[in-house]
């Protein structure tokens, strides 16, 4: 995630792509790691590849249906792709999960 943070801080999407590649290797080694999918989705989003981000957030949710961050981030990817209804559903689910964990 250091690449993703650097990409965000310095506005360099190539760093986000490098981070996504590293996370792909992590996923190859641990395909059930929902957090890795969520992190790679974030990296794809920072690089502007919202379709790939959406796919990774969806996989993270499949693996861990209670992952608040995955719903919230998938909502953001849906907004970026113009899928407002899907974004609303995801953001509402993230809010519901947050309330349950308090």
C-alpha positions in Angstrom: 0.0 0.0 0.0 3.0 2.3 0.2 2.9 2.6 -3.6 -0.8 3.6 -3.4 -0.1 6.2 -0.7 2.8 7.6 -2.7 0.6 7.7 -5.9 -2.1 9.7 -4.0 0.4 12.0 -2.4 2.4 12.8 -5.5 -0.4 12.3 -8.2 1.6 9.6 -9.9 -0.8 6.8 -11.2 2.1 4.7 -12.3 3.0 4.1 -8.6 -0.6 2.9 -8.0 -0.2 0.4 -10.9 3.1 -0.8 -9.4 1.3 -1.3 -6.1 -1.5 -3.3 -7.9 1.1 -5.5 -9.4 2.6 -6.3 -6.0 -0.8 -7.0 -4.6 -1.5 -9.3 -7.5 1.4 -11.4 -6.4 0.1 -11.5 -2.9 -3.3 -12.6 -4.2 -1.6 -15.3 -6.2 0.0 -16.6 -3.0 -3.1 -16.2 -0.8 -6.2 -16.2 -3.1 -8.6 -16.0 -0.1 -7.1 -12.7 1.3 -10.1 -10.3 1.0 -8.0 -7.4 2.3 -5.5 -7.9 -0.6 -8.4 -7.7 -3.1 -9.7 -4.5 -1.4 -6.2 -3.0 -1.4 -5.6 -3.9 -5.0 -9.0 -2.4 -5.9 -7.9 0.8 -4.2 -4.7 0.9 -6.2 -6.6 0.3 -9.5 -9.0 3.2 -8.5 -6.0 5.5 -7.8 -4.7 4.6 -11.3 -8.1 5.4 -12.8 -9.0 1.9 -13.7 -12.5 1.8 -12.1 -13.7 -1.4 -13.8 -10.8 -3.4 -12.4 -11.3 -1.7 -9.0 -15.0 -2.6 -9.0 -14.1 -6.3 -9.8 -11.6 -6.4 -6.9 -14.0 -4.8 -4.4 -16.7 -7.3 -5.5 -14.3 -10.2 -4.9 -13.4 -8.8 -1.5 -17.1 -8.7 -0.6 -17.6 -12.2 -1.9 -14.8 -13.4 0.4 -15.8 -11.3 3.4 -19.4 -10.0 3.2 -19.0 -7.9 6.3 -16.0 -5.8 5.0 -17.2 -2.2 5.4 -14.3 -0.7 3.4 -15.0 -2.9 0.4 -18.6 -1.7 0.2 -17.6 1.9 0.7 -14.9 1.7 -1.9 -17.0 -0.2 -4.4 -19.6 2.6 -3.9 -17.0 5.1 -4.9 -16.0 3.1 -7.9 -19.6 2.9 -8.9 -19.9 6.7 -8.6 -16.9 7.1 -10.9 -18.4 4.7 -13.4 -21.8 6.6 -13.3 -23.6 3.7 -11.6 -25.4 5.9 -9.1 -28.0 3.3 -8.1 -25.4 0.6 -7.4 -23.3 3.2 -5.5 -26.2 4.1 -3.3 -26.8 0.4 -2.4 -23.1 -0.1 -1.6 -22.8 3.0 0.5 -26.0 2.2 2.4 -24.7 -1.3 3.1 -21.4 0.2 4.3 -23.3 2.5 6.7 -25.4 -0.3 8.0 -22.3 -2.4 8.7 -20.6 0.5 10.5 -23.7 0.9 12.8 -23.6 -2.9 13.6 -19.9 -2.7 14.6 -20.3 0.2 17.0 
